[in-house]
Each structure stands twice: as C-alpha cells, then as structure tokens.
Amino acid sequence: MPFYRTLGKIPNKRHITFKKADGSLYYEQLFGTVGFDGMSTLLYHTHRPTMVKEYLGSKDVRPKIAVEKNFKSRRLIGFDVKPTDDYLESREVMLCNSDVLMGLAAPKKSMKAYFYKNTDADEVIFIHKGSGKLRTMLGNIDFKYGDYLVIPRGMIYQMEFDSEDNRHLVIESYSPVYTPKRYRNWFGQLLEHSPYCERDIRTPKDLETHDELGDFIIKIKKEGIIHDYLYASHPFDVVGWDGLNYPYAISIHDFEPITGRVHQPPTVHQMFEGGGFVICSFVPRLYDYHPQAIPAPYNHSNIDSDEVLYYVDGDFMSRNDIAQGQITLHQAGIPHGPHPGAYERSVGQKDTQELAVMLDTFKPLKVTENAMKIDDGKYYKSWIH
C-alpha cells in the first residue's frame, strides 16, 4: 500500500531495544517484499516467531491442467462449485498461468484448527456471498458482500464467517498487487482522477495479542505445496507494527465509475494491477450521453490478452443468458463482442446496474480440470443465435 500505517505499541526508532513490563525484550521482525527494495512492515512479537516444533507433512495443491493451450471461449457455471466445510479445501483453481491463478471457493466453516500463510502469492479475495472477519497477525478487518480483501504474501491469517453461505472469487498473484500506477502521483498518493481514494481503503484494526505458548498449526503454501508446521507460540502475538505492507479491504461499491459521451475502453474500470495482469470492476453507472451513442461495447480483438469476466449481480448488458457466479473466458487471438441483439438494444438506454469483476492477463490462461467440470461446453457458439 502506498501510505504509512501503524497500530499498537512500537518503539520510537527502528532496530533498538523494546522492553516488556518485566524487562525482557519484544522480538522485532521485518515483513518485507522484493528483497529489501519493496514495501515492508516492522512487527514486534511477544515471542520469537521462529519456534518450529514439528513438520507435520504436506499436500500438493498445484492446479491440474486439462487444456494447456486453450483457444475456445468458455462459460463456467460458478455456483455449481459445491460448498465445502474446510476453507482451504474449498478453493478450486479454474484458470492459471505463470503470473496468476483464478479460482472459486464456497467455504462453510470458519478457520479454527489452523492458520494459513501463502508465501507464493498475494491474494485478492472478492466476497460475492457472506460476511465475517479476516483475522491476521496485523489486526482484523470486517468484510461483507462486494469487498475485495487484499492479503500480501506471507501474511498469517484466519477467515471467520458469520454463516455457512459463502462464495468467493480468489485471485493469487505471483507479483505484488498494487493500485494502478496511473492513479498515483510520484509520492504514492491516489490522484484526483482515481476512481477511489485512501478514504475507501479499510486497514486492520483491533490488533489481537495472544501471549500463548502451546501447539499451533500453520499451513504454509510454497511452490504449490501446502506444508503443515507446528509452532510453539500463537502467531497473533504482535503488540505493534508500522509500515506499508499490510492487508486491506475495499468495496466494489466504493468504485466511482468513469463515463463519457461515447463508450469508454475497459481500462477505465481498472481496480488493481499485478505483473502480467489487471483486475477491473464493472459497477452500476450512467451510460454514454452522446445523442447517438451505442452503450454496448464495440467488437474487439483480444490480440494480447485473455479476458475473464466474473458476473456478480444485475444484467450484464453485452451478454445474453448470464447469471450470478458465472465466468466467461474470451481468449486472445480472435475477436469477441456483444451477443446477438445486445448491440442494438443498448441504443437509447440510460444506465446499467451490472456488477462484475474482470481479470485481463497478458499470457494465455490454462484451463484446469476443475473448470472443465463446470464448463457449459457451448458458449463459444453463442454469437450465431
């Protein structure tokens, strides 16, 4: 994140003694990215964060690829993914390349038996259904329908749900996830033309400090393998921290749409950027206001990127027969555009209530076995009807 935050108790200078009431020391930890060149945070632990008691085993969760070189538009029926009790087991990767994974999850139970740390990737979790609390070593964030949770790699966390009805879109990025560069000045502040600002970003609060020794399982993902480690101290034992590397939430409902007299390109919907991809938010907005405007997007060729749309709510004006939770993949190399009739019926319309998340990647996406189970098998022919 491009702005400084602090929470809890910290000393007045880095890398100096910081004593507890009994005179013993708190343990400092640098939580950084891109070596020592990226954003970082300094944490102060009650106990050493290094006390491994046992290695308990591992599980391979690397995506199983069904279509290595996809050249077919696809529609995935996302709500066909069955709810699963366990948070991590509920995750099903649908599409992936060497930059990013995109998957769905329908977890029923809160994480209580273990903590989780993804050391491979930053995570962007879009909350389609459900509410609850993201609990982390840097504090807690409440979440609800429409929220993006951005969790930097290496962050230890648990998900606590208010009910068993939860649906998530999960994007894992092998590079740090940032606010788009064109939205920021050279100090990192979000500019006036940005569709959201720092006031919309919700950072951790209610710092939990557990002064506990015992047996604590942390599941750690590395190179697509989840390793189970047993630690001797509670991972939420931080008394204070400061820096720029922390989880945060922002709602899709706080994205302010950019409109114009004629149809605007998809770039105006951009929410985040990573290495080799962008994430966009399509939100309710006024249509183009030129008297002869055609609000539906023009046909366009995906020459350099695969385009993935996740449909959240409302009627998506350029598609026919689209429902909540569905995913469409428009692969690079051939043109796509509005479905038959959508172009014509958009003329004269004043606004849209559509809500969707888009992922554009600059390397081709592979289609997993999970995706093939919920592929309708006929979407690529839907422009001839």
Secondary structure, DSSP 8 states (H G I E B T S, - for coil): --S-EEEE---SSTTS--B-TTS-B-EEEEEESTTTTS-EEEEEESS-TT-EEEEEEEEE----EEESS--S-EEEEGGGS--BSSTTTT-EEEEE-SSEEEEEE-B-S---S-EEEESS-EEEEEEEE--EEEEETTEEEEE-TTEEEEE-TT-EEEEEESSS--EEEEEEESS--B--GGGB-TTS-B-TTSSS-GGG-B--BS------EEEEEEEEEETTEEEEEEEEE-S--EEEEEES---EEEEGGG------SS---GGGGEEEEETTEEEEEE--EE---STT---S---EE-SS-EEEEEEEES--TT-SS--TTEEEEE-TTSEE---TTHHHHTTT--EE--EEEEEEESS--EEEHHHHHTB-S-GGGTT--
